[in-house]
Amino acid sequence: KPLGDVAAFASGVDFSANTMVVGHLPFLERLTSFLITGGQEPVVFKLQNGGILCLDGFENLEGPAIKWALMPQVK
């Protein structure tokens, strides 16, 4: 759901496994912010429709960080 509860969703997913989450905006932007900062606001990455964002864990960070992003070419 675009306005779903990101905290409830995140608590039910094993992000230590290779996991792909597919969804809608603004849910995915709020989920990204929640996973990186622990809060849904402010948005830490502005996604485009059809975009892909890779989050990954790093040894020196408590939570995940943005590893790479691919955005469609909009004309």
N, C-alpha and C positions, 0 to 999 in steps of 0.2 A: 504494500500500500504506500502511495507517495507520502502520506503523513503518518506512517506507522511509528510505533515505539521502538526507537533504535536500541535503547538499553536492553529491552526484553529480547529483541532479535539477537544482539551481540552475545547475550548470556547463553543462548542456545546453540551457538556455533563454535566448533573447534577450529580456531584460527591458527593453531600450531600445525595443522595439516595443510596441504595445498588445497586452498578453497577458492572457488570463484563465486562471487555474489553478483547476481544479475537483478536489476530492479529499475526503479523510476526515480526521477528527480521530484522533489528535493530530498527524498529519503537517502539516496546514496551520498549526497554531499553531507548531510547531517551525520550519517554513519561514519564517514571518513573522519569528520571532526571529532566525533565521540571516541573512536578508536585511537586517534593520535593524542588528543588533549584531555579526554575524560568528560568533555562537555560538547553539546550539539552546536553551540554558537561560540564564536563566530565561525563561519565557513572557512576552512583552511585551504580548500582547493575547489575551484569553480569548474565543474564538469560541463561538457557539451553533450547533447544527445548523441548516442552512439560511441561515446568516448570510453576508453579503458584506462583504469588507474591501478597500478601495482603497489601494494603495501608490503613491507617486509620488516622483519625484526632485525635489529643490529645489537651487537654485544653491549655497547656503551649506552643504549637507550632502554628505558623501562618499557615503553610500548612500541608499536610499529611506526615506521616512517615511510614517506613516499619514495619509492625506488625508481619508478618511471611512469610515464603517461603517454598514451596515444590518443590524439583527437582527430576526428574526421575533418577532411578539407571541406569547408562550407563555402559555396559559391553563391 
